[in-house]
Amino acid sequence: MDISSQIQTVLILALPVLFAITVPAVVRGRVASHFGDQTAAMMGRLTLNPIKHIDLIGTILIPLVLYFATSGALLFGYAKPIPFDPRNLRNPKRDLLWVSLSAPAANFAMALAWALAFVLLRAAGIDEPFFVQMAQGGVLVNLVMWAFNLFPLPPLDGGRILMGLLPNGQITTFLARIEPYGFFIVMALVLAGVLGKLWLQPLMAAGYAIINTILFPLVALLR
């Protein structure tokens, strides 16, 4: 892939990535607020303004360096974490489960929305590559984030979901102890190719299958 193609791909993915980062963060903060934690609200983070959620290193520098250094083979980034104190939740164990589910659910909903946009573009006879590829990129980016964040290791949402589902005991205690190192463990699994092959690829295939099933009646109707 030459440099001009890489730059074009970055421009196509810029809007989907901003939405994929911003919307789940706001949804997570609003769900936390609903269950009693007003930390994000008090710090002005319940906004769709992407500037409030962009981390210069994690949202811009790391993804760009990885994308150009690997010709698009590896792409990873993160936003500023939404401030959250589970001690403020009315029922911490139960409510943490819903807070943790909210962001992946938002990513999946956006993947579905981008897929719907793709179907409607095709139905309207709009084949402008920029918009078609943006819709396809929106599905891909959100499914990647959905699948990645569901990996069952804290501090990822999947790890906290697992802690919320399991009864208090040795496993939840172990997960809580390794949470400070969870990010580094996940990154090691990513770089080793284990997380991609054994987790991301199967889960994303399932995600695409679910979206295709949901949209199949509409696609059939528009033909």
N, C-alpha and C positions, 0 to 999 in steps of 0.2 A: 504494500500500500504506500503510494507516494505521499509527500507532505501536503499537497493540495487536497487530496482525498481525505486525509486525516483532519485537516482544518474544516472541510465541509461537513464531515461527520460530527465534529465537535459542535458546530453551529446548529446542526439538525437536532442534536441531543440536548442542547443547552436548556431549552424551555421544559422538556419533559423531566430533566434532572432537577431543575429548580422546583417544579411542582411535586416531584417524588420526595424531595427533601422537606419542603415547607409544609405541605398539607398534613402528612402523618404527624409531624411535630405538633402542629396546632391541635389536631384531633386528640393526640395523647394528652396534651395539656388541658383541654376542655373536659375530657373524661375524668382526669384526675381532679379537676375543679368540681365536677359534679359529685364526686365521691368524698369531697371534703378538703382536698389539698389545694390551697389557693396560691402556692408559691409562684407558679408560672404566671398567673394573672397579676400578682403584685409586682412582678418584675417586667411586665409589659411584653411577654413572649407569646401571648395568645393572639397573634396577628399573622396574616398571610403575606406580610411584607418580607420577601426573602432575605433582605439585608439583615434583618434581626436574627436570622438562623444560619447565615453563611459564616463558616469558619475559614479564614484566609488560607490556612494550611490544608485542613482536611477536606474542604469543599472545592477548592480551586487548584492549589499547587499540587497536592498528591495525585488527584485524578489526572491532571494534565501531564505530569511527569510520567506516570505509569502508562498512560495511553500512548504517548509518543515514543516512550522507551521500548514498549513491547508491541508496537504497531497494532494496538487495540486488543491484544490477547488478554491483558489483565487490566481491569479497571476497578478501582476501589476508592471510596471517599466517605466522608461523614460530615454532618452538620454540628453546630453547637448543641450540646445536649440540653433538652428542656429541663429546667430546674424542677426537681420533684422530691418531696419528702414523704415517704410512705407512712411515717409515724402520724401524719395528719389525717390519714384515711380513717373513715368511721369503722370499717371492718378491714384491717390491713391485709389479711391473707386473701379474703374473697375479692376485695376491691382491686388489689394489685393484679389479680388475674385479668380483670376487665381492662385496666389501664394498659397492661402489656399486650393484650389482644388488639387494642384499638389501632395502633400504628400499622401492623401488618394487614389488618382488615382494610385500612384506608388505602394502602398500596395496591391491594388486590382490586378494590373498587375502581381505582384510577386506571389500572391495567385494563379492566373491563370497559371503562369509558373511552380509552384510547382505541381499543379494538372496535368499539361501536363507531367512533369517528372514522376509522379506516373503512368500515363497511359502508357508511353513508357517503364517504368521498367516492368510493368506487361506484356506488349506486347512482350518484349524481354525475358520473362520467368525468370526474376531476382526476386526472392522472399526473398532475404536476409532481415530479419526483420529490421535491423538498417537503411538501405537505404529507404525501403518502409515506415517505420514509420517517417523517417526524412521528406520525401515528404509530408506525411499526416500532420505532424506537421507544415511544412512550409505553407500549406494552412490554417490551423487553426490559427496560430499566425498572419498571415497577414490579415485574415478576422477579427480577434478580433481588431487589430489596426485600420483597415479601418472603422469598425463600431464604435469603441470607439471615434475616432477622428472626426467622422461626427456628434457627438452629438451637438445639436445647442446651445451651451453655450460657449462664449469665456472664457479662451484663447484657447480652442480647435478649430481645423480648422472649424468644423461645425458652431460654433458661428460666426466666421469671415466670413464664406460664407453667413450666414444669414444676417449679417450686410451689406455685399456687394450687396445682392439681394434686400433688403428693401430700400425704399426711406428714406432720412434723416428725422428724426422726433423723437417722444417721445420714440419709441421702440428701435431705434438704440442708442439713448442717454442713455437709461436705460441699455442696454447691455454693452455699453462702461463703465458705472459707476460700474457695478458689475464684470467686467473683473478681477480686482485684487483678487476677492474672488471666482472666478469661479472654480478654481482647488479644493478648499476646499468643494464647493457645490457638485461638481462631485464626489469627494471621499466619501462624506456622502451618496450620492445616491447609489454608488457602495456598500458600507458597509451595507446599508439598504436593498440591493437586488433589489431595484427599477429599477436601470439602466439596470441591467442584464436581468430582466424578461420583461420589457416593451420596451427596446431599443435594446440591444445587441442580444438577441436571435432571435427576428423577423428579424432584419436586416441581421444577419449572415445566417439565413435560406434562405433569398432572395439571398444573395451572393452565397451560395452553388448552388441554383437553376439556377442562371445565368451562373455560371461556367459549370455546368452539361449540360446546353443547348448549350453553345459554343463548348464544347468538344464532344458532342454526335455524330456528323458526323464522327469524327476521331475514336472514340471508336467503332462505328459500322463498320467502314472500316477495323479496325485491328482485328476484331473478325474472 
